[in-house]
């Protein structure tokens, strides 16, 4: 027989032989009575005792799960015990994203819910039930705390493979990154969510792009423990579940999804998970606005959804009518709008665009030429510098575009950064689909290497409010580190109320593009229209147009049959330029309003007068 330390065979919080009571120390090494008490044992007895305890705990937990499922075979209990593999970060989009900003261009915060609870208590299940009960919500995102585990050192990864690393401690979470991401989401900014792999115990190089969610559900065991995180939540929820059910579900999850062995799962549970629940997770429940039971929680979920719908209604914005009337009594254009010089070539091209009898081939050529003329004026707004050119015969002075900034932005905070090193800039173009893409050929003539992007913005039939359905932005815009150094040429064929351009500008700003780096290109604007609203909200935006018409008027027409009364509703250019007599066409279906599930009987839109008709349909031959 060999004498060994009592600490080698008695786990934490065990029965102390000296004090004849339960040990209250968090670690046996700090308890002299336990650590110094000698005992006699046979070689191998320690491992045999641990394995026996693990097997007994496993049998008890599984037996309890079978007992519950057999005596209480309710769908909720079965869902708690047999949930499928979960997707940590998910984004659900059911409809176009309506205005998330006010008439001054300021973002309206999304509604963020924080859901905490013990490991495998059913947090993801509750989040899923909330989503099921939400109808006609444009976009919902679920963010898991597990994605924000910090970077592990090789030694820590080795401990994690041996189930000897504490993943349930607040120190395991990268709280700084977690807080920064939630702060950006609260301000309606685009974010890149990290992805963490429990198979490799490391953060994956690929991130998840997230933008535009109006309801954000953040779930994790520790989301209510940190005061900085709690400040971001509009509603705080705690899921309370029986400890035996949580243990049974954790065993199944870790064995199936994370390729763990049962002994390791039980050892980790007793050593880390259970103490963390008692010390951190359970005490955080006092910060919750509502405590949801782990089973039979339909009533609690209904209460959450009812409150959520009320909040979303209060945060809805209807701005197009306001944008169309935001103009002074005089007919002067705001100072940020510039009409290109009136030349015979420009006037001839505008005549071809306004004339409905212009043949399509000639019309397409006129559009491309006028787009190139407008794009050529962009050089006056872009940074440029003088240069010297060696011609075949002599030396000549010239001008070259230079988007690089003269001083590195990090020079003031990082001594290792050379202040004289310039930051490279980028130039890209984003078209408001579909008529904004009419500028693409003209832009390519002036800037052959410009990267092109797009946004699909449609207007609902009943109220004429814009909604963002899709965006494919250039890489320089989607990356936060390059967006602030990127110049964007935003294009749409016409600007009446400016609702589509207003939304597109807000998208670019939410991605980090600076106001004075955005130049809006268009063929036609209304002098009394939305250009004044754009200037009031975004004074740094420059607008470049080929012409400006004096009148913008609101029109409402009946929708006949099962159609929308027009060929399509792609963007504001279509809504602003339809003639009342053209509403006799009957398409095969009618779009529902993004504001209401009901199909409206009348359509509202705005006309620029005298205007130039539906340029997009004429260009693409879809009239």
C-alpha positions in Angstrom: 0.0 0.0 0.0 1.1 3.5 -0.9 0.4 6.7 1.1 -1.1 9.4 -1.2 -2.5 12.9 -0.6 -6.2 13.1 0.2 -6.5 15.7 -2.6 -5.7 13.1 -5.2 -8.9 11.1 -4.6 -11.4 13.5 -3.1 -13.0 16.0 -5.5 -13.7 19.7 -4.6 -16.4 20.3 -2.0 -16.1 16.8 -0.6 -16.4 15.5 3.0 -13.5 16.8 5.1 -12.2 14.2 7.5 -10.6 16.7 9.9 -13.6 19.2 10.3 -16.3 16.4 10.0 -18.2 18.7 7.6 -18.5 19.4 3.9 -15.4 21.2 2.5 -16.3 24.8 1.4 -13.1 25.6 -0.4 -13.3 26.1 -4.1 -10.0 24.2 -4.5 -8.6 21.4 -2.3 -5.1 22.8 -2.4 -6.3 25.7 -0.2 -7.9 23.5 2.4 -5.3 22.3 4.8 -7.6 19.7 6.4 -8.3 18.0 3.1 -4.9 18.5 1.4 -2.8 17.2 4.4 -5.0 14.4 5.5 -3.2 11.1 4.5 -4.9 8.0 3.5 -4.0 4.5 2.4 -5.2 3.1 -0.9 -4.2 0.5 -3.5 -2.5 1.5 -6.8 -5.2 2.2 -9.4 -7.9 2.7 -6.9 -8.3 6.4 -7.7 -9.0 5.8 -11.4 -11.4 2.9 -10.7 -13.3 5.1 -8.3 -13.6 8.0 -10.8 -14.8 5.7 -13.5 -17.4 4.1 -11.2 -18.7 7.5 -10.2 -18.9 8.6 -13.9 -20.8 5.5 -14.9 -23.2 5.9 -12.0 -23.9 9.5 -12.9 -24.5 8.6 -16.5 -26.9 5.8 -15.7 -28.8 8.1 -13.3 -29.1 11.0 -15.8 -30.2 8.7 -18.7 -32.6 6.9 -16.5 -34.1 10.1 -15.4 -34.5 11.3 -19.0 -36.2 8.1 -20.0 -38.5 8.4 -17.0 -39.5 11.9 -17.9 -40.1 11.0 -21.6 -42.2 7.9 -20.7 -44.4 9.5 -18.0 -44.6 13.0 -19.5 -44.4 12.5 -23.3 -45.3 16.1 -24.1 -43.9 17.7 -27.2 -42.1 20.3 -25.2 -40.2 17.8 -23.1 -39.2 15.8 -26.2 -38.0 19.0 -27.8 -35.8 19.8 -24.8 -34.3 16.3 -24.7 -34.0 15.7 -28.5 -33.2 19.0 -30.2 -31.3 18.8 -33.5 -27.8 20.1 -34.1 -27.9 23.9 -33.8 -26.6 26.7 -36.1 -24.8 29.1 -33.8 -25.3 32.3 -35.8 -28.2 32.6 -38.2 -30.0 35.4 -40.1 -33.6 35.0 -41.2 -35.0 37.4 -43.8 -38.7 37.2 -44.5 -39.3 40.5 -46.4 -37.6 43.7 -47.5 -36.0 45.8 -44.9 -38.1 49.0 -44.4 -36.7 52.3 -43.2 -34.6 51.9 -40.1 -33.9 55.6 -39.8 -35.8 58.8 -39.1 -36.4 61.8 -41.4 -33.1 63.3 -40.2 -31.2 60.2 -41.4 -30.4 58.9 -37.8 -30.7 55.2 -37.3 -33.5 53.7 -35.2 -32.0 51.0 -32.9 -33.0 47.4 -33.5 -34.7 45.4 -30.7 -32.1 43.2 -28.9 -33.1 40.4 -26.6 -30.6 38.7 -24.3 -31.4 35.1 -23.4 -29.3 33.5 -20.6 -29.6 30.2 -18.7 -27.6 27.1 -17.8 -25.8 25.0 -20.3 -28.3 23.0 -22.4 -31.3 24.7 -20.6 -33.1 25.4 -23.9 -32.0 28.9 -24.8 -31.8 28.2 -28.5 -35.2 26.4 -28.3 -36.8 29.5 -26.7 -35.2 31.7 -29.4 -36.7 29.5 -32.1 -40.1 29.7 -30.5 -40.0 33.5 -30.5 -39.1 33.4 -34.2 -41.9 31.1 -35.1 -44.5 33.5 -33.5 -43.2 36.6 -35.3 -45.0 37.2 -38.5 -44.2 39.9 -41.1 -40.9 40.8 -39.4 -38.4 41.7 -42.1 -35.2 40.3 -40.6 -34.2 38.5 -37.4 -30.7 37.4 -36.3 -29.6 34.9 -33.7 -26.1 35.4 -32.2 -24.5 32.9 -29.9 -22.1 33.7 -27.2 -20.1 30.6 -28.1 -18.9 32.4 -31.2 -17.0 34.8 -29.0 -14.7 32.4 -27.2 -11.2 33.9 -27.2 -8.1 32.7 -29.1 -6.5 29.8 -27.4 -2.8 29.1 -27.0 -1.4 25.7 -28.0 -1.2 24.7 -24.3 -4.8 25.7 -23.7 -5.9 23.8 -26.9 -4.1 20.7 -25.5 -6.0 21.1 -22.2 -9.3 21.6 -24.1 -8.8 18.3 -25.9 -8.3 16.6 -22.6 -11.5 18.3 -21.2 -9.4 20.1 -18.7 -10.1 23.7 -19.9 -12.8 25.9 -18.3 -15.0 27.1 -21.1 -17.7 28.2 -18.6 -15.7 31.0 -17.0 -16.3 34.6 -18.0 -12.6 34.8 -18.7 -13.0 32.4 -21.6 -15.1 34.9 -23.5 -13.6 37.7 -25.5 -15.8 40.3 -23.8 -14.2 43.2 -25.6 -15.0 41.9 -29.0 -18.5 40.8 -27.8 -19.2 44.3 -26.6 -17.9 46.0 -29.7 -20.0 43.8 -32.0 -23.2 44.5 -30.0 -22.4 48.2 -29.9 -22.1 48.3 -33.7 -25.4 46.3 -34.1 -27.1 48.7 -31.7 -26.0 51.5 -34.0 -27.3 49.6 -37.1 -23.8 49.1 -38.5 -22.6 46.1 -40.5 -20.6 43.6 -38.5 -18.4 40.5 -39.0 -19.3 37.8 -36.5 -16.5 35.4 -35.5 -17.0 31.7 -35.8 -15.6 29.3 -33.2 -15.0 25.5 -33.7 -15.4 23.2 -30.8 -13.8 20.4 -32.8 -10.5 22.3 -33.1 -11.0 24.6 -30.1 -10.0 27.6 -32.1 -11.6 30.6 -33.9 -12.2 29.9 -37.6 -10.6 32.3 -40.2 -14.0 32.8 -41.9 -16.4 35.3 -40.3 -20.1 35.8 -40.8 -21.4 39.0 -42.3 -24.5 40.5 -40.6 -26.4 43.6 -41.5 -30.0 44.9 -41.3 -31.5 42.7 -38.6 -34.4 44.6 -36.8 -34.7 41.9 -34.1 -31.5 40.5 -32.6 -31.5 37.5 -30.2 -28.3 37.0 -28.2 -28.1 33.7 -26.4 -25.5 32.3 -24.0 -24.9 31.2 -20.5 -23.0 34.4 -19.5 -24.8 37.1 -21.5 -26.4 38.6 -18.3 -23.3 38.5 -16.1 -21.5 41.4 -17.6 -23.0 44.9 -17.0 -21.6 46.2 -20.3 -23.5 43.5 -22.2 -26.7 44.0 -20.3 -26.9 47.6 -21.3 -27.4 46.6 -24.9 -30.5 44.5 -24.3 -34.0 45.9 -24.6 -35.3 42.7 -22.9 -33.4 40.2 -20.7 -34.7 36.6 -20.4 -33.5 33.8 -18.2 -34.4 30.2 -19.1 -34.8 28.1 -15.9 -34.5 24.3 -16.4 -34.1 21.2 -14.2 -30.4 20.3 -13.7 -31.0 16.6 -14.6 -32.6 17.6 -17.9 -29.7 20.0 -18.7 -27.1 17.3 -17.9 -28.8 14.7 -20.1 -29.0 17.1 -23.0 -25.4 18.2 -22.6 -24.2 14.6 -22.8 -26.1 14.0 -26.0 -25.0 17.3 -27.5 -21.3 17.0 -26.7 -21.1 13.3 -27.8 -23.0 13.8 -31.1 -22.0 17.3 -32.1 -18.6 17.8 -30.6 -17.2 14.2 -30.7 -16.5 14.0 -27.0 -16.4 10.9 -24.8 -18.9 10.4 -22.0 -16.3 10.3 -19.3 -14.8 13.6 -20.4 -18.2 15.2 -20.6 -19.1 14.2 -17.0 -15.7 15.2 -15.7 -16.0 18.6 -17.3 -19.5 19.0 -16.0 -18.6 18.3 -12.4 -15.4 20.3 -12.5 -16.4 23.4 -14.5 -20.0 23.5 -15.7 -21.8 23.0 -12.4 -19.7 25.4 -10.3 -19.9 28.0 -13.0 -23.7 27.7 -13.1 -23.9 28.2 -9.3 -21.3 31.0 -9.2 -22.1 33.0 -12.3 -25.1 31.9 -14.4 -27.8 31.4 -11.7 -27.0 34.7 -9.9 -27.4 36.6 -13.2 -31.1 35.6 -13.2 -31.8 38.5 -10.9 -31.1 40.9 -13.8 -33.7 39.2 -16.0 -37.0 41.0 -17.0 -38.7 37.6 -17.4 -37.9 34.1 -16.3 -39.0 31.4 -18.8 -39.4 27.8 -17.6 -37.5 25.1 -19.4 -40.8 23.3 -20.2 -44.4 24.3 -20.9 -43.2 27.9 -21.7 -45.8 28.8 -24.4 -47.4 31.5 -22.3 -44.1 33.1 -21.4 -43.0 33.1 -25.1 -46.4 34.6 -26.1 -45.8 37.5 -23.6 -42.4 38.1 -25.1 -43.7 38.2 -28.6 -46.6 40.5 -27.7 -44.2 43.0 -26.2 -41.8 42.7 -29.1 -44.5 43.4 -31.7 -45.5 46.5 -29.8 -41.9 47.8 -29.8 -41.5 47.1 -33.5 -44.6 49.0 -34.3 -43.4 52.0 -32.3 -40.0 51.9 -34.2 -41.6 51.8 -37.7 -41.0 54.8 -39.9 -43.1 56.0 -42.9 -41.0 58.7 -44.6 -41.7 59.0 -48.3 -44.4 61.6 -47.9 -42.2 63.6 -45.7 -39.2 63.4 -48.1 -41.3 64.6 -51.0 -42.4 67.7 -49.2 -39.1 68.7 -47.6 -38.2 71.6 -49.8 -38.2 75.4 -49.5 -40.7 77.6 -51.3 -38.2 78.8 -53.8 -37.2 76.5 -56.7 -33.5 76.7 -56.1 -31.5 73.5 -55.8 -29.6 72.8 -52.6 -25.9 73.6 -52.7 -24.8 70.0 -52.9 -26.5 69.4 -56.2 -24.7 70.2 -59.4 -26.2 70.1 -62.9 -23.6 69.5 -65.6 -23.0 72.2 -68.1 -25.7 72.8 -70.7 -24.1 72.0 -74.0 -25.6 71.1 -77.4 -24.5 67.5 -76.9 -26.1 67.2 -73.5 -29.4 68.9 -74.7 -29.6 66.6 -77.7 -29.1 63.5 -75.5 -31.7 64.6 -73.1 -34.1 65.2 -76.0 -33.7 61.6 -77.1 -34.4 60.4 -73.5 -37.5 62.5 -73.1 -39.0 61.6 -76.5 -41.2 58.5 -76.2 -40.8 57.9 -79.9 -37.0 57.5 -79.8 -36.1 54.0 -81.2 -34.7 51.7 -78.6 -31.3 51.3 -80.3 -30.8 55.0 -80.4 -32.2 55.4 -76.9 -29.7 52.9 -75.4 -26.8 54.7 -77.2 -28.1 58.1 -75.8 -28.3 56.7 -72.3 -24.7 55.3 -72.4 -23.3 58.5 -73.8 -25.1 60.7 -71.3 -24.0 58.4 -68.4 -20.4 58.8 -69.6 -20.8 62.6 -69.6 -22.1 62.7 -66.1 -19.4 60.2 -64.9 -16.7 62.4 -66.5 -17.7 65.2 -64.2 -17.0 63.0 -61.2 -13.2 63.7 -61.5 -13.9 67.2 -60.1 -14.9 65.7 -56.8 -12.2 63.0 -56.5 -8.8 63.8 -55.1 -6.2 64.4 -57.8 -2.7 65.7 -58.1 -0.5 67.3 -60.8 2.0 65.1 -62.6 4.5 65.2 -65.4 4.1 63.0 -68.5 6.9 62.1 -70.9 5.3 62.2 -74.3 7.1 60.8 -77.4 8.3 64.4 -78.2 8.5 66.4 -75.0 7.5 66.7 -71.3 3.9 67.8 -70.5 2.1 68.5 -67.3 -1.0 66.5 -66.4 -3.4 65.5 -63.7 -3.7 62.1 -62.1 -6.4 60.8 -59.7 -4.9 60.1 -56.3 -7.3 58.5 -53.7 -4.5 57.9 -51.1 -4.7 59.9 -47.9 -1.6 61.8 -47.0 -1.5 60.8 -43.3 -1.9 57.3 -41.9 -5.0 57.3 -39.6 -3.2 55.2 -36.9 -0.1 57.4 -36.7 -1.3 59.3 -33.6 -2.0 56.1 -31.6 0.7 53.8 -32.8 4.4 54.8 -32.6 5.4 52.1 -35.0 3.3 53.6 -37.8 5.0 56.0 -40.1 2.9 59.2 -40.3 4.2 59.9 -43.8 2.9 56.6 -45.2 -0.3 57.3 -47.2 -3.4 55.1 -46.8 -4.4 53.6 -50.1 -8.0 54.5 -51.2 -10.5 52.6 -53.3 -13.1 53.6 -55.9 -16.2 51.6 -56.6 -19.7 52.0 -57.9 -23.1 50.9 -56.5 -26.2 50.9 -58.6 -29.8 51.1 -57.2 -31.4 48.3 -59.2 -32.4 48.2 -61.7 -32.4 51.6 -63.4 -29.2 52.7 -61.6 -27.3 50.1 -63.6 -27.8 52.3 -66.7 -24.7 54.1 -65.5 -22.5 51.0 -65.6 -21.4 51.3 -69.2 -20.7 55.0 -68.9 -18.7 54.5 -65.7 -16.6 51.8 -67.3 -15.7 54.2 -70.1 -14.3 56.7 -67.6 -13.1 54.2 -64.9 -12.3 50.9 -66.6 -11.3 49.1 -63.4 -14.0 50.3 -61.1 -15.6 47.5 -59.0 -19.4 47.4 -59.4 -22.0 46.6 -56.7 -25.8 46.9 -56.5 -28.8 47.3 -54.2 -32.3 46.1 -54.9 -34.7 48.6 -53.5 -38.5 48.2 -54.2 -41.5 50.2 -53.1 -44.6 48.6 -51.6 -47.8 49.2 -53.6 -50.0 50.7 -50.8 -47.8 53.3 -49.2 -44.9 53.7 -51.7 -42.4 53.1 -48.9 -39.0 51.7 -50.0 -37.7 48.4 -48.8 -34.2 46.9 -49.2 -34.4 43.4 -50.5 -30.9 42.6 -51.5 -27.5 44.2 -51.6 -24.3 43.1 -53.2 -21.7 45.6 -52.1 -18.0 45.7 -53.3 -15.5 44.1 -51.1 -13.9 47.4 -50.2 -17.2 48.6 -48.7 -18.0 45.4 -46.8 -14.6 45.3 -45.0 -14.6 47.8 -42.1 -10.9 48.4 -42.4 -11.2 49.7 -46.0 -14.7 51.2 -46.0 -13.6 54.5 -44.6 -11.0 54.9 -47.3 -13.4 54.0 -50.1 -15.1 56.4 -52.5 -18.5 55.3 -53.8 -20.3 56.4 -57.0 -24.0 55.7 -56.2 -26.3 55.8 -59.2 -30.0 55.9 -60.0 -31.6 57.1 -63.2 -33.9 59.7 -61.5 -34.4 61.2 -58.1 -38.0 62.3 -57.2 -38.8 61.9 -53.6 -35.2 60.6 -53.0 -36.5 57.7 -50.9 -34.5 55.0 -52.6 -31.3 57.2 -52.7 -31.9 58.1 -49.0 -32.0 54.4 -48.1 -29.0 53.5 -50.2 -26.9 56.3 -48.6 -27.8 55.0 -45.2 -26.6 51.5 -46.1 -23.3 52.9 -47.2 -22.9 55.0 -44.1 -23.8 51.9 -41.9 -20.8 50.1 -43.5 -18.4 52.8 -42.6 -18.2 54.9 -45.8 -17.7 58.6 -45.1 -20.3 61.1 -46.2 -18.0 63.2 -48.3 -16.8 60.0 -50.1 -20.3 59.4 -51.6 -21.2 60.9 -55.0 -24.7 60.3 -56.2 -25.1 60.2 -60.0 -28.5 60.6 -61.8 -30.0 61.8 -65.1 -32.8 63.8 -63.6 -33.9 65.3 -60.2 -37.0 67.2 -59.1 -36.2 70.7 -57.9 -38.9 70.5 -55.2 -38.2 66.9 -54.4 -36.1 64.7 -52.2 -32.7 66.3 -53.0 -33.5 68.9 -50.2 -34.2 66.1 -47.7 -30.9 64.4 -48.7 -29.0 67.6 -48.2 -30.6 68.2 -44.8 -29.8 64.8 -43.5 -26.5 64.2 -45.3 -24.9 67.5 -46.1 -21.6 65.9 -47.2 -23.2 64.0 -50.1 -22.5 65.4 -53.5 -25.3 65.0 -56.2 -24.4 65.2 -59.9 -27.2 65.3 -62.4 -27.8 66.0 -66.1 -31.0 67.9 -65.6 -33.5 69.2 -63.0 -37.3 69.5 -63.6 -39.5 71.9 -61.6 -42.5 69.7 -60.4 -43.0 66.6 -58.3 -46.6 65.5 -57.8 -48.2 62.7 -56.0 -50.6 60.3 -57.9 -52.8 57.5 -56.7 -54.5 55.2 -59.1 -56.7 52.0 -58.8 -55.2 48.6 -59.3 -57.2 46.5 -61.7 -57.8 42.8 -61.6 -55.0 40.7 -60.0 -52.2 42.9 -61.1 -50.3 45.9 -59.9 -51.4 48.2 -62.6 -47.9 48.5 -64.0 -45.2 46.3 -65.4 -42.9 46.4 -62.4 -42.0 48.3 -59.3 -38.3 48.1 -59.3 -37.4 51.4 -57.8 -38.3 55.1 -57.4 -37.6 55.8 -61.0 -40.5 53.6 -62.0 -42.8 55.0 -59.3 -42.0 58.6 -60.2 -42.4 58.4 -63.9 -45.4 56.3 -64.7 -48.2 58.1 -66.6 -51.7 57.5 -65.4 -52.9 56.3 -68.7 -50.3 53.4 -68.6 -52.1 51.7 -65.7 -54.3 49.5 -67.9 -51.8 46.7 -68.1 -52.6 43.6 -66.0 -49.6 41.5 -64.9 -49.9 38.0 -63.6 -49.6 38.8 -59.9 -49.6 41.7 -57.5 -47.0 42.4 -54.8 -48.2 42.7 -51.2 -47.3 45.7 -49.1 -44.2 45.3 -47.0 -46.1 47.2 -44.3 -49.3 45.1 -44.3 -50.2 41.5 -45.3 -53.3 42.8 -47.1 -53.2 43.4 -50.8 -54.0 47.1 -51.5 -56.6 48.2 -54.1 -54.8 51.5 -55.0 -51.2 52.4 -55.8 -49.4 55.5 -54.8 -46.4 57.0 -56.6 -44.8 60.3 -57.4 -44.2 61.9 -60.9 -41.4 64.2 -62.0 -42.9 66.7 -64.5 -42.2 67.0 -67.4 -39.9 64.0 -66.7 -38.5 61.4 -69.2 -40.7 58.4 -68.7 -39.7 55.0 -67.5 -36.1 54.9 -68.5 -35.3 51.5 -67.1 -38.1 49.7 -69.0 -37.2 51.5 -72.3 -33.5 50.7 -71.9 -34.0 47.0 -71.2 -36.9 46.6 -73.6 -39.4 45.5 -70.9 -42.1 48.1 -71.7 
